[in-house]
Amino acid sequence: MPPALHPQGWIEVIAGPMFSGKSEELIRRVRRALIAGQRILVFKPKQDHRYHESHVVSHDGRQVAAIPVGSAAEMEAYLEPLPQVVAVDEVQFLDRGLLPLVERLAGRGVRVILAGLDLDFRGEPFGIMPELLARAEFVEKLSAICPRCGAPATRTQRLVNGKPARYSDPVILVGAKEHYEPRCRACHQVLP
């Protein structure tokens, strides 16, 4: 975990499957920065409206106000004056423009906190997450509990009518418990 205050910026990435506590950890870090009196902006993708339109909400109900955006370019309109901390939830849904933006922010002394799925329902790297993980100074990979065997769950199982999704299904389907559950490597399934 990085120090609370430092004159230089950096990138932190919180990754893992659904139900591993990524949003909860992002909210925890944001709240600590607020207690420290830091200027903070929190963003979330517009398409993630599972729990609230303008808040990042964890599966257990914790929340923090956020600005819904459709792209990294849209985020830039909110970044003057420059905050001390920028947090973004569900970054796997945002475009590649986020990569140079977070690099610029960190280069200007901003602490950037990013949370998202590192793997899609197929078990493959999701969106821009691999590049964000490679660029980050600090990475925390979380796991959940596999409901089938109790092992650490590092994957997200998509279920369609109670059965594993097909590989050919669209990668993006915003949902929660009605479509997904955490699974370990051995219990994770994708139909051909």
N, CA, C and O of each residue as an XYZ file, in Angstrom:
768
protein
N       0.851     -1.186      0.000
C       0.000      0.000      0.000
C       0.888      1.237      0.000
O       1.822      1.317      0.798
N       0.623      2.196     -0.870
C       1.449      3.404     -0.947
C       1.231      4.309      0.263
O       0.229      4.183      0.968
N       2.167      5.218      0.498
C       1.993      6.160      1.606
C       0.794      7.077      1.370
O       0.368      7.258      0.229
N       0.251      7.650      2.433
C      -0.949      8.481      2.341
C      -0.704      9.765      1.551
O      -1.552     10.151      0.746
N       0.403     10.423      1.751
C       0.714     11.664      1.042
C       2.143     11.604      0.525
O       3.043     11.128      1.217
N       2.341     12.080     -0.672
C       3.678     12.113     -1.254
C       3.661     13.159     -2.353
O       2.640     13.318     -3.021
N       4.761     13.880     -2.565
C       4.747     14.938     -3.575
C       4.695     14.443     -5.025
O       4.468     15.248     -5.929
N       4.897     13.162     -5.272
C       4.818     12.677     -6.645
C       3.590     11.806     -6.829
O       3.061     11.248     -5.867
N       3.142     11.693     -8.067
C       1.964     10.890     -8.353
C       2.318      9.453     -8.651
O       3.484      9.106     -8.843
N       1.289      8.621     -8.687
C       1.467      7.221     -9.028
C       0.121      6.625     -9.423
O      -0.929      7.251     -9.283
N       0.192      5.390     -9.922
C      -1.001      4.655    -10.332
C      -1.137      3.418     -9.460
O      -0.192      2.643     -9.310
N      -2.330      3.237     -8.884
C      -2.672      2.051     -8.103
C      -3.779      1.319     -8.847
O      -4.738      1.947     -9.297
N      -3.664      0.005     -8.984
C      -4.718     -0.782     -9.613
C      -5.194     -1.853     -8.644
O      -4.400     -2.589     -8.057
N      -6.509     -1.920     -8.494
C      -7.156     -2.952     -7.689
C      -7.872     -3.862     -8.678
O      -8.784     -3.417     -9.375
N      -7.472     -5.133     -8.751
C      -8.011     -6.046     -9.757
C      -8.527     -7.322     -9.105
O      -8.189     -7.645     -7.967
N      -9.352     -8.031     -9.858
C      -9.868     -9.312     -9.389
C     -11.206     -9.600    -10.026
O     -11.689     -8.820    -10.847
N     -11.820    -10.733     -9.648
C     -13.116    -11.098    -10.215
C     -14.257    -10.345     -9.542
O     -14.043     -9.591     -8.593
N     -15.449    -10.555    -10.036
C     -16.621     -9.973     -9.386
C     -16.742    -10.561     -7.979
O     -16.369    -11.707     -7.727
N     -17.270     -9.744     -7.077
C     -17.520    -10.119     -5.677
C     -16.244    -10.328     -4.861
O     -16.264    -11.001     -3.831
N     -15.127     -9.742     -5.329
C     -13.876     -9.852     -4.575
C     -13.609     -8.627     -3.707
O     -12.656     -8.633     -2.928
N     -14.422     -7.576     -3.816
C     -14.250     -6.399     -2.980
C     -13.478     -5.262     -3.629
O     -12.942     -4.411     -2.919
N     -13.404     -5.219     -4.967
C     -12.664     -4.162     -5.652
C     -13.261     -2.787     -5.391
O     -12.546     -1.862     -5.006
N     -14.566     -2.647     -5.599
C     -15.214     -1.347     -5.362
C     -15.145     -0.973     -3.894
O     -14.945      0.192     -3.553
N     -15.309     -1.956     -3.030
C     -15.214     -1.710     -1.590
C     -13.832     -1.165     -1.222
O     -13.726     -0.241     -0.415
N     -12.779     -1.729     -1.807
C     -11.414     -1.266     -1.540
C     -11.195      0.126     -2.122
O     -10.561      0.962     -1.478
N     -11.703      0.395     -3.322
C     -11.596      1.730     -3.901
C     -12.291      2.740     -2.990
O     -11.734      3.803     -2.715
N     -13.489      2.427     -2.524
C     -14.233      3.319     -1.626
C     -13.452      3.549     -0.331
O     -13.396      4.672      0.169
N     -12.855      2.496      0.206
C     -12.059      2.626      1.435
C     -10.894      3.600      1.233
O     -10.640      4.455      2.082
N     -10.195      3.467      0.116
C      -9.058      4.355     -0.157
C      -9.526      5.797     -0.372
O      -8.871      6.736      0.079
N     -10.656      5.972     -1.060
C     -11.203      7.314     -1.280
C     -11.586      7.947      0.056
O     -11.287      9.117      0.294
N     -12.234      7.197      0.914
C     -12.648      7.740      2.222
C     -11.442      8.151      3.058
O     -11.490      9.171      3.746
N     -10.376      7.384      3.011
C      -9.157      7.739      3.760
C      -8.561      9.042      3.210
O      -8.096      9.883      3.978
N      -8.574      9.207      1.898
C      -8.073     10.445      1.298
C      -8.960     11.627      1.688
O      -8.460     12.727      1.920
N     -10.271     11.405      1.760
C     -11.187     12.466      2.206
C     -10.906     12.864      3.651
O     -10.912     14.050      3.981
N     -10.661     11.890      4.505
C     -10.321     12.168      5.908
C      -9.046     13.002      5.975
O      -8.903     13.860      6.847
N      -8.124     12.748      5.056
C      -6.857     13.496      5.014
C      -7.035     14.887      4.411
O      -6.074     15.651      4.325
N      -8.259     15.223      3.991
C      -8.527     16.545      3.447
C      -8.055     16.748      2.022
O      -7.862     17.886      1.592
N      -7.865     15.672      1.282
C      -7.391     15.783     -0.094
C      -8.547     16.068     -1.053
O      -9.689     15.675     -0.812
N      -8.216     16.766     -2.153
C      -9.191     17.020     -3.216
C      -9.281     15.763     -4.083
O      -8.275     15.276     -4.599
N     -10.504     15.248     -4.234
C     -10.689     13.959     -4.902
C     -11.787     14.060     -5.953
O     -12.797     14.736     -5.755
N     -11.573     13.383     -7.067
C     -12.615     13.166     -8.061
C     -12.752     11.668     -8.267
O     -11.758     10.963     -8.442
N     -13.999     11.181     -8.247
C     -14.282      9.770     -8.468
C     -15.131      9.657     -9.733
O     -16.090     10.406     -9.919
N     -14.767      8.716    -10.594
C     -15.473      8.490    -11.856
C     -15.947      7.042    -11.952
O     -15.401      6.145    -11.309
N     -16.968      6.842    -12.764
C     -17.442      5.503    -13.092
C     -17.986      5.525    -14.508
O     -18.437      6.573    -14.969
N     -17.957      4.398    -15.216
C     -18.528      4.361    -16.565
C     -20.039      4.550    -16.525
O     -20.712      4.018    -15.642
N     -20.571      5.307    -17.481
C     -22.018      5.541    -17.558
C     -22.809      4.241    -17.654
O     -23.921      4.145    -17.136
N     -22.236      3.247    -18.314
C     -22.978      2.006    -18.524
C     -23.146      1.178    -17.259
O     -23.955      0.250    -17.239
N     -22.401      1.492    -16.203
C     -22.547      0.747    -14.948
C     -23.549      1.460    -14.049
O     -23.185      2.323    -13.250
N     -24.805      1.088    -14.193
C     -25.853      1.695    -13.374
C     -26.588      0.619    -12.586
O     -27.785      0.734    -12.325
N     -25.853     -0.434    -12.207
C     -26.468     -1.553    -11.481
C     -27.098     -1.108    -10.170
O     -28.230     -1.484     -9.865
N     -26.380     -0.318     -9.399
C     -26.863      0.061     -8.074
C     -27.261      1.530     -7.981
O     -28.184      1.880     -7.246
N     -26.556      2.402     -8.738
C     -26.841      3.831     -8.658
C     -26.238      4.521     -9.875
O     -25.174      4.128    -10.355
N     -26.917      5.544    -10.371
C     -26.442      6.274    -11.555
C     -25.178      7.085    -11.286
O     -24.296      7.164    -12.142
N     -25.087      7.692    -10.093
C     -23.979      8.624     -9.838
C     -23.219      8.317     -8.549
O     -22.715      9.228     -7.891
N     -23.137      7.048     -8.193
C     -22.324      6.614     -7.055
C     -21.622      5.311     -7.419
O     -22.171      4.473     -8.133
N     -20.403      5.156     -6.917
C     -19.770      3.844     -6.936
C     -20.338      3.134     -5.719
O     -20.266      3.646     -4.602
N     -20.906      1.946     -5.940
C     -21.544      1.200     -4.857
C     -20.963     -0.205     -4.841
O     -20.908     -0.877     -5.871
N     -20.532     -0.641     -3.666
C     -20.029     -2.007     -3.539
C     -21.214     -2.955     -3.401
O     -22.333     -2.522     -3.127
N     -20.967     -4.242     -3.592
C     -22.049     -5.223     -3.495
C     -22.642     -5.271     -2.088
O     -23.779     -5.708     -1.910
N     -21.879     -4.825     -1.088
C     -22.416     -4.829      0.278
C     -23.066     -3.497      0.658
O     -23.448     -3.301      1.811
N     -23.193     -2.572     -0.316
C     -23.946     -1.338     -0.092
C     -23.135     -0.102      0.244
O     -23.710      0.983      0.325
N     -21.832     -0.208      0.442
C     -21.024      0.999      0.680
C     -20.987      1.809     -0.602
O     -21.029      1.259     -1.703
N     -20.907      3.149     -0.444
C     -20.943      3.972     -1.650
C     -20.204      5.290     -1.472
O     -19.973      5.765     -0.361
N     -19.845      5.858     -2.619
C     -19.221      7.173     -2.676
C     -19.712      7.834     -3.962
O     -19.869      7.166     -4.984
N     -19.952      9.141     -3.912
C     -20.423      9.873     -5.084
C     -19.386      9.794     -6.203
O     -18.180      9.835     -5.957
N     -19.883      9.679     -7.437
C     -19.000      9.560     -8.598
C     -19.612     10.285     -9.789
O     -20.823     10.497     -9.856
N     -18.756     10.656    -10.716
C     -19.182     11.299    -11.957
C     -19.254     10.220    -13.036
O     -18.235      9.609    -13.358
N     -20.443      9.975    -13.600
C     -20.535      8.990    -14.678
C     -19.975      9.564    -15.981
O     -20.331     10.673    -16.381
N     -19.101      8.806    -16.636
C     -18.483      9.256    -17.888
C     -18.560      8.154    -18.937
O     -18.623      6.968    -18.614
N     -18.553      8.574    -20.202
C     -18.581      7.628    -21.302
C     -17.217      7.361    -21.910
O     -17.043      6.410    -22.673
N     -16.238      8.212    -21.566
C     -14.906      8.062    -22.151
C     -13.872      8.801    -21.302
O     -14.210      9.600    -20.429
N     -12.616      8.511    -21.582
C     -11.529      9.212    -20.903
C     -11.539     10.692    -21.267
O     -11.242     11.539    -20.424
N     -11.876     11.008    -22.509
C     -11.931     12.414    -22.932
C     -12.968     13.174    -22.122
O     -12.753     14.336    -21.776
N     -14.073     12.543    -21.822
C     -15.106     13.169    -21.007
C     -14.599     13.433    -19.581
O     -14.978     14.427    -18.961
N     -13.759     12.560    -19.078
C     -13.176     12.750    -17.737
C     -12.337     14.016    -17.676
O     -12.353     14.733    -16.675
N     -11.609     14.285    -18.742
C     -10.668     15.403    -18.753
C     -11.337     16.742    -18.476
O     -10.709     17.642    -17.920
N     -12.596     16.884    -18.852
C     -13.321     18.138    -18.636
C     -13.460     18.474    -17.143
O     -13.680     19.632    -16.790
N     -13.336     17.483    -16.280
C     -13.508     17.683    -14.838
C     -12.185     17.872    -14.089
O     -12.194     18.098    -12.879
N     -11.063     17.785    -14.780
C      -9.768     17.696    -14.110
C      -9.053     19.029    -13.874
O      -7.870     19.031    -13.535
N      -9.730     20.141    -14.042
C      -9.165     21.443    -13.697
C     -10.112     22.132    -12.737
O     -11.290     22.277    -13.066
N      -9.667     22.563    -11.575
C      -8.298     22.427    -11.082
C      -7.950     20.965    -10.812
O      -8.818     20.136    -10.535
N      -6.681     20.683    -10.898
C      -6.185     19.322    -10.757
C      -6.412     18.823     -9.332
O      -5.967     19.463     -8.380
N      -7.102     17.683     -9.169
C      -7.285     17.121     -7.836
C      -6.014     16.421     -7.371
O      -5.101     16.185     -8.162
N      -5.961     16.094     -6.099
C      -4.829     15.330     -5.573
C      -5.003     13.841     -5.827
O      -4.024     13.107     -5.966
N      -6.273     13.392     -5.887
C      -6.586     11.977     -6.084
C      -7.675     11.848     -7.148
O      -8.674     12.567     -7.115
N      -7.474     10.934     -8.084
C      -8.501     10.561     -9.057
C      -8.731      9.070     -8.896
O      -7.789      8.279     -8.940
N      -9.995      8.689     -8.708
C     -10.353      7.277     -8.572
C     -11.351      6.922     -9.670
O     -12.259      7.696     -9.972
N     -11.170      5.739    -10.263
C     -12.059      5.287    -11.330
C     -12.427      3.828    -11.075
O     -11.553      2.972    -10.935
N     -13.728      3.557    -11.017
C     -14.198      2.188    -10.827
C     -14.576      1.584    -12.174
O     -14.900      2.305    -13.117
N     -14.533      0.257    -12.257
C     -14.923     -0.489    -13.464
C     -14.175     -0.010    -14.708
O     -14.776      0.194    -15.763
N     -12.858      0.167    -14.573
C     -12.053      0.722    -15.674
C     -12.015     -0.172    -16.911
O     -11.684      0.299    -17.999
N     -12.346     -1.443    -16.762
C     -12.328     -2.326    -17.932
C     -13.334     -1.881    -18.989
O     -13.221     -2.274    -20.150
N     -14.317     -1.066    -18.601
C     -15.327     -0.588    -19.548
C     -14.901      0.688    -20.283
O     -15.565      1.092    -21.238
N     -13.817      1.321    -19.861
C     -13.418      2.588    -20.480
C     -12.470      2.363    -21.652
O     -11.882      1.292    -21.802
N     -12.337      3.387    -22.468
C     -11.576      3.308    -23.713
C     -10.074      3.466    -23.484
O      -9.628      3.815    -22.390
N      -9.310      3.203    -24.535
C      -7.843      3.248    -24.476
C      -7.312      4.651    -24.175
O      -6.150      4.798    -23.797
N      -8.137      5.676    -24.334
C      -7.716      7.029    -23.986
C      -7.399      7.178    -22.510
O      -6.751      8.147    -22.115
N      -7.843      6.240    -21.689
C      -7.537      6.291    -20.261
C      -6.049      6.055    -19.999
O      -5.501      6.580    -19.030
N      -5.398      5.276    -20.848
C      -3.980      4.964    -20.637
C      -3.104      6.224    -20.620
O      -2.404      6.455    -19.634
N      -3.118      7.049    -21.682
C      -2.289      8.260    -21.618
C      -2.787      9.253    -20.566
O      -1.988      9.998    -19.999
N      -4.094      9.273    -20.299
C      -4.624     10.196    -19.303
C      -4.082      9.882    -17.915
O      -3.629     10.786    -17.213
N      -4.122      8.622    -17.510
C      -3.624      8.300    -16.163
C      -2.113      8.496    -16.073
O      -1.600      8.856    -15.013
N      -1.399      8.265    -17.166
C       0.049      8.525    -17.171
C       0.317     10.020    -16.971
O       1.203     10.396    -16.203
N      -0.450     10.874    -17.664
C      -0.286     12.323    -17.507
C      -0.624     12.755    -16.087
O       0.099     13.554    -15.492
N      -1.716     12.235    -15.542
C      -2.112     12.600    -14.184
C      -1.038     12.215    -13.171
O      -0.651     13.030    -12.334
N      -0.558     10.980    -13.246
C       0.498     10.544    -12.323
C       1.749     11.395    -12.504
O       2.417     11.734    -11.528
N       2.067     11.742    -13.756
C       3.227     12.577    -14.033
C       3.099     13.984    -13.468
O       4.102     14.656    -13.226
N       1.856     14.430    -13.258
C       1.609     15.763    -12.690
C       1.416     15.719    -11.176
O       1.044     16.722    -10.567
N       1.670     14.554    -10.565
C       1.621     14.467     -9.112
C       0.317     13.968     -8.534
O       0.098     14.085     -7.328
N      -0.565     13.408     -9.366
C      -1.858     12.922     -8.893
C      -1.757     11.446     -8.518
O      -1.132     10.654     -9.224
N      -2.377     11.091     -7.402
C      -2.535      9.685     -7.027
C      -3.749      9.171     -7.798
O      -4.852      9.691     -7.636
N      -3.551      8.155     -8.635
C      -4.614      7.598     -9.465
C      -4.950      6.199     -8.947
O      -4.088      5.321     -8.899
N      -6.217      6.004     -8.558
C      -6.684      4.714     -8.042
C      -7.664      4.139     -9.050
O      -8.678      4.767     -9.355
N      -7.377      2.959     -9.570
C      -8.202      2.326    -10.594
C      -8.647      0.951    -10.111
O      -7.849      0.201     -9.549
N      -9.911      0.619    -10.325
C     -10.410     -0.701     -9.939
C     -11.162     -1.314    -11.101
O     -11.901     -0.624    -11.803
N     -10.975     -2.626    -11.308
C     -11.702     -3.289    -12.374
C     -11.405     -4.764    -12.477
O     -10.518     -5.299    -11.811
N     -12.176     -5.403    -13.335
C     -11.990     -6.825    -13.610
C     -10.734     -7.016    -14.458
O     -10.585     -6.371    -15.495
N      -9.843     -7.886    -14.031
C      -8.655     -8.158    -14.842
C      -8.939     -9.200    -15.915
O      -8.276     -9.221    -16.952
N      -9.933    -10.076    -15.671
C     -10.310    -11.107    -16.639
C     -11.793    -11.000    -16.964
O     -12.600    -10.677    -16.092
N     -12.157    -11.269    -18.219
C     -13.564    -11.279    -18.587
C     -14.173    -12.637    -18.223
O     -13.489    -13.475    -17.635
N     -15.439    -12.867    -18.561
C     -16.105    -14.116    -18.179
C     -15.473    -15.334    -18.842
O     -15.672    -16.460    -18.386
N     -14.707    -15.118    -19.919
C     -14.026    -16.218    -20.606
C     -12.714    -16.609    -19.919
O     -12.116    -17.642    -20.222
N     -12.283    -15.749    -18.983
C     -10.991    -15.976    -18.341
C      -9.849    -15.347    -19.114
O      -8.693    -15.728    -18.930
N     -10.159    -14.378    -19.989
C      -9.148    -13.697    -20.796
C      -8.978    -12.255    -20.317
O      -9.915    -11.676    -19.767
N      -7.790    -11.665    -20.520
C      -7.565    -10.278    -20.103
C      -8.659     -9.354    -20.633
O      -9.067     -9.456    -21.790
N      -9.127     -8.450    -19.769
C     -10.315     -7.642    -20.050
C      -9.920     -6.211    -20.408
O      -9.355     -5.487    -19.588
N     -10.228     -5.815    -21.650
C     -10.057     -4.428    -22.078
C      -8.649     -3.905    -21.869
O      -7.668     -4.543    -22.249
N      -8.567     -2.720    -21.252
C      -7.277     -2.056    -21.047
C      -6.588     -2.481    -19.745
O      -5.501     -1.996    -19.428
N      -7.219     -3.382    -19.000
C      -6.650     -3.766    -17.704
C      -5.216     -4.299    -17.780
O      -4.404     -3.932    -16.931
N      -4.863     -5.151    -18.762
C      -3.476     -5.633    -18.783
C      -2.455     -4.491    -18.848
O      -1.424     -4.536    -18.177
N      -2.748     -3.469    -19.658
C      -1.811     -2.345    -19.779
C      -1.792     -1.494    -18.515
O      -0.738     -1.002    -18.114
N      -2.951     -1.319    -17.884
C      -2.984     -0.563    -16.631
C      -2.203     -1.295    -15.550
O      -1.472     -0.669    -14.782
N      -2.348     -2.609    -15.483
C      -1.602     -3.393    -14.497
C      -0.098     -3.268    -14.722
O       0.676     -3.183    -13.768
N       0.310     -3.259    -15.991
C       1.737     -3.152    -16.306
C       2.298     -1.771    -15.980
O       3.475     -1.655    -15.639
N       1.485     -0.728    -16.078
C       1.938      0.646    -15.847
C       1.882      1.061    -14.380
O       2.531      2.034    -13.998
N       1.130      0.355    -13.559
C       0.892      0.750    -12.174
C       2.121      0.556    -11.292
O       2.874     -0.408    -11.439
N       2.300      1.503    -10.372
C       3.333      1.336     -9.350
C       2.891      0.338     -8.288
O       3.713     -0.378     -7.715
N       1.591      0.298     -8.032
C       1.056     -0.564     -6.982
C      -0.125     -1.350     -7.530
O      -1.038     -0.775     -8.123
N      -0.110     -2.665     -7.331
C      -1.192     -3.537     -7.788
C      -1.658     -4.394     -6.618
O      -0.853     -4.982     -5.897
N      -2.969     -4.450     -6.447
C      -3.537     -5.359     -5.461
C      -4.520     -6.258     -6.189
O      -5.525     -5.796     -6.729
N      -4.216     -7.546     -6.196
C      -5.102     -8.518     -6.847
C      -5.895     -9.220     -5.755
O      -5.340     -9.897     -4.889
N      -7.216     -9.036     -5.823
C      -8.110     -9.611     -4.834
C      -8.727    -10.896     -5.361
O      -8.786    -11.122     -6.570
N      -9.180    -11.723     -4.453
C      -9.918    -12.926     -4.845
C     -11.196    -12.990     -4.021
O     -11.322    -12.339     -2.984
N     -12.131    -13.781     -4.503
C     -13.373    -14.031     -3.783
C     -13.316    -15.484     -3.300
O     -12.244    -16.089     -3.265
N     -14.459    -16.031     -2.932
C     -14.550    -17.428     -2.521
C     -15.414    -18.167     -3.540
O     -16.526    -17.734     -3.846
N     -14.912    -19.264     -4.056
C     -15.676    -20.073     -5.008
C     -16.834    -20.738     -4.258
O     -16.602    -21.494     -3.314
N     -18.075    -20.464     -4.667
C     -19.212    -21.053     -3.962
C     -19.360    -22.559     -4.192
O     -20.117    -23.223     -3.484
N     -18.653    -23.091     -5.164
C     -18.744    -24.530     -5.449
C     -17.820    -25.368     -4.584
O     -18.198    -26.448     -4.128
N     -16.586    -24.864     -4.353
C     -15.609    -25.698     -3.633
C     -14.928    -24.986     -2.476
O     -14.221    -25.625     -1.697
N     -15.121    -23.679     -2.345
C     -14.513    -22.938     -1.244
C     -13.093    -22.464     -1.491
O     -12.495    -21.848     -0.609
N     -12.534    -22.733     -2.669
C     -11.171    -22.292     -3.000
C     -11.179    -20.799     -3.328
O     -12.242    -20.222     -3.556
N     -10.002    -20.170     -3.355
C      -9.945    -18.770     -3.782
C     -10.448    -18.639     -5.224
O      -9.991    -19.347     -6.122
N     -11.390    -17.725     -5.426
C     -11.974    -17.502     -6.748
C     -11.254    -16.344     -7.415
O     -11.233    -15.231     -6.888
N     -10.664    -16.604     -8.572
C      -9.933    -15.585     -9.322
C     -10.584    -15.287    -10.660
O     -10.074    -14.483    -11.440
N     -11.705    -15.931    -10.922
C     -12.404    -15.763    -12.194
C     -13.863    -15.398    -11.951
O     -14.411    -15.611    -10.869
N     -14.477    -14.835    -13.002
C     -15.892    -14.468    -12.951
C     -16.664    -15.407    -13.850
O     -16.429    -15.457    -15.057
N     -17.582    -16.149    -13.267
C     -18.424    -17.078    -14.020
C     -19.691    -16.369    -14.471
O     -20.443    -15.861    -13.639
N     -19.941    -16.327    -15.780
C     -21.216    -15.803    -16.273
C     -22.175    -16.975    -16.407
O     -21.830    -18.032    -16.935
N     -23.386    -16.759    -15.915
C     -24.421    -17.777    -15.991
C     -25.593    -17.265    -16.817
O     -26.038    -16.130    -16.644
N     -26.087    -18.110    -17.713
C     -27.257    -17.803    -18.527
C     -28.273    -18.896    -18.233
O     -28.055    -20.062    -18.560
N     -29.384    -18.510    -17.614
C     -30.393    -19.487    -17.192
C     -29.779    -20.594    -16.342
O     -30.135    -21.765    -16.471
N     -28.848    -20.202    -15.469
C     -28.233    -21.151    -14.550
C     -27.113    -21.988    -15.129
O     -26.536    -22.814    -14.422
N     -26.786    -21.792    -16.420
C     -25.736    -22.581    -17.073
C     -24.593    -21.666    -17.504
O     -24.808    -20.473    -17.718
N     -23.369    -22.213    -17.635
C     -22.242    -21.391    -18.079
C     -22.504    -20.747    -19.444
O     -23.131    -21.347    -20.318
N     -22.017    -19.524    -19.607
C     -22.155    -18.803    -20.868
C     -21.316    -19.471    -21.956
O     -20.422    -20.270    -21.678
N     -21.630    -19.121    -23.187
C     -20.858    -19.620    -24.331
C     -19.729    -18.648    -24.653
O     -19.840    -17.445    -24.416
N     -18.653    -19.183    -25.190
C     -17.503    -18.361    -25.554
C     -17.911    -17.274    -26.545
O     -17.344    -16.181    -26.519
N     -18.874    -17.547    -27.412
C     -19.290    -16.599    -28.444
C     -20.204    -15.489    -27.919
O     -20.520    -14.559    -28.660
N     -20.641    -15.568    -26.641
C     -21.489    -14.520    -26.078
C     -20.730    -13.198    -26.018
O     -19.502    -13.201    -25.924
N     -21.440    -12.064    -26.069
C     -20.765    -10.761    -25.979
C     -19.971    -10.644    -24.678
O     -20.395    -11.139    -23.633
N     -18.828     -9.990    -24.756
C     -17.971     -9.857    -23.570
C     -18.659     -9.013    -22.501
O     -18.583     -9.334    -21.315
N     -19.324     -7.942    -22.909
C     -19.897     -7.029    -21.916
C     -21.380     -7.322    -21.709
O     -22.188     -7.286    -22.637
N     -21.696     -7.609    -20.459
C     -23.069     -7.758    -19.991
C     -23.059     -7.252    -18.549
O     -22.649     -7.966    -17.634
N     -23.515     -6.014    -18.358
C     -23.490     -5.420    -17.026
C     -24.529     -6.122    -16.172
O     -25.694     -6.232    -16.555
N     -24.103     -6.589    -15.023
C     -25.004     -7.290    -14.125
C     -24.333     -7.585    -12.804
O     -23.195     -7.184    -12.564
N     -25.047     -8.287    -11.954
C     -24.524     -8.664    -10.637
C     -24.867    -10.138    -10.400
O     -24.615    -10.984    -11.258
N     -25.433    -10.434     -9.246
C     -25.688    -11.827     -8.865
C     -26.627    -12.558     -9.812
O     -26.615    -13.788     -9.866
N     -27.445    -11.814    -10.564
C     -28.369    -12.469    -11.486
C     -27.646    -13.088    -12.684
O     -28.203    -13.960    -13.351
N     -26.410    -12.650    -12.966
C     -25.665    -13.162    -14.121
C     -24.289    -13.729    -13.781
O     -23.696    -14.427    -14.603
N     -23.774    -13.445    -12.594
C     -22.377    -13.769    -12.316
C     -22.182    -14.377    -10.937
O     -22.964    -14.155    -10.012
N     -21.096    -15.163    -10.835
C     -20.614    -15.601     -9.534
C     -19.107    -15.807     -9.634
O     -18.584    -16.069    -10.718
N     -18.412    -15.691     -8.513
C     -16.969    -15.930     -8.544
C     -16.695    -17.430     -8.622
O     -17.455    -18.238     -8.086
N     -15.618    -17.788     -9.284
C     -15.225    -19.198     -9.386
C     -13.703    -19.318     -9.323
O     -12.973    -18.401     -9.701
N     -13.250    -20.462     -8.841
C     -11.821    -20.774     -8.891
C     -11.494    -21.275    -10.301
O     -12.394    -21.492    -11.113
N     -10.234    -21.451    -10.578
C      -9.803    -21.930    -11.904
C     -10.461    -23.268    -12.250
O     -10.922    -23.458    -13.376
N     -10.505    -24.191    -11.293
C     -11.031    -25.539    -11.571
C     -12.533    -25.545    -11.817
O     -13.018    -26.350    -12.613
N     -13.276    -24.674    -11.159
C     -14.752    -24.668    -11.288
C     -15.268    -23.733    -12.373
O     -16.442    -23.797    -12.740
N     -14.401    -22.862    -12.891
C     -14.808    -21.927    -13.933
C     -15.066    -22.669    -15.245
O     -14.277    -23.522    -15.651
N     -16.184    -22.332    -15.905
C     -16.529    -23.002    -17.165
C     -16.998    -21.994    -18.195
O     -17.678    -21.019    -17.874
N     -16.622    -22.247    -19.441
C     -17.144    -21.507    -20.589
C     -17.478    -22.543    -21.638
O     -16.634    -23.357    -22.011
N     -18.715    -22.513    -22.114
C     -19.122    -23.486    -23.134
C     -18.590    -23.055    -24.510
O     -18.463    -21.861    -24.785
N     -18.282    -24.030    -25.364
C     -17.777    -23.692    -26.709
C     -18.837    -22.992    -27.547
O     -18.581    -22.640    -28.699
